[in-house]
Amino acid sequence: MRNDTMSPAEAREFRDRICDMRWERVEARAARRRAARALRAGIVRSISERLARLLLRGGRGGRHEPAS
């Protein structure tokens, strides 16, 4: 059963791989959060732009016709 233990070099390599995998998970999670934040910002920007156009036009079916 003595062969089941890792040498110090193998243990270090294993620890480094585990650390790298954890770091990759952290980076992937951060990237997903950034993407979600950008998507929400784009939606808000889109809504704001549509609302501004609507207000400039005079609203839906308002008195003012859009300038052509």
DAWO-V897803 format. One record per backbone hydrogen bond with DSSP energy under -1.0 kcal/mol. NH is the residue of the N-H (numbers start at 0). CO is the residue of the C=O. E is the energy in kcal/mol with one decimal. If there is no record, write none. Layout:
((NH,CO,E) (NH,CO,E))
This chain:
((3,0,-1.6) (4,1,-1.1) (10,6,-2.8) (11,7,-2.2) (12,8,-2.4) (13,9,-2.8) (14,10,-2.6) (15,11,-2.5) (16,12,-2.3) (17,13,-2.4) (18,14,-2.5) (19,15,-2.6) (20,16,-2.5) (21,17,-2.3) (22,18,-2.5) (23,19,-2.5) (24,20,-2.0) (25,21,-2.2) (26,22,-2.6) (27,23,-2.6) (28,24,-2.5) (29,25,-2.3) (30,26,-2.3) (31,27,-2.4) (32,28,-2.3) (33,29,-2.5) (34,30,-2.4) (35,31,-2.4) (36,32,-2.5) (37,33,-2.5) (38,34,-2.4) (39,35,-2.6) (40,36,-2.4) (41,37,-2.5) (42,38,-2.3) (43,39,-2.6) (44,40,-2.7) (45,41,-2.5) (46,42,-2.7) (47,43,-2.8) (48,44,-2.7) (49,45,-2.5) (50,46,-2.8) (51,47,-2.5) (52,48,-2.5) (53,49,-2.5) (54,50,-2.6) (55,51,-2.7) (56,52,-2.1) (58,53,-3.4) (61,58,-1.2))
